[in-house]
Amino acid sequence: MTTIIIESNNVQARNFVEYARKLPFTKVLEVEKKSFEEAIIECDGHPASEFFNELRYQVNEHFNNV
């Protein structure tokens, strides 16, 4: 299986998608775009500042105990 992602924001892309729908060996899956906030909630995302604070803490702990 091969996956192709097509941004259908112009006429050529939309025409290609319509053509692909008619081919017997293709399946076109349309994915609803989510807002950034919805995507964060879906993947249980955390702020970058939280990540960097934890990273700093772990680096300090590691090198203080060496």
Protein Blocks (a to p, Z undefined) as FASTA:
>chain_A
ZZddddffbfklmmmmmmmmmpmkbccdddddddfklmmmmnopacfklmmmmmmmmmmm
mmmmZZ
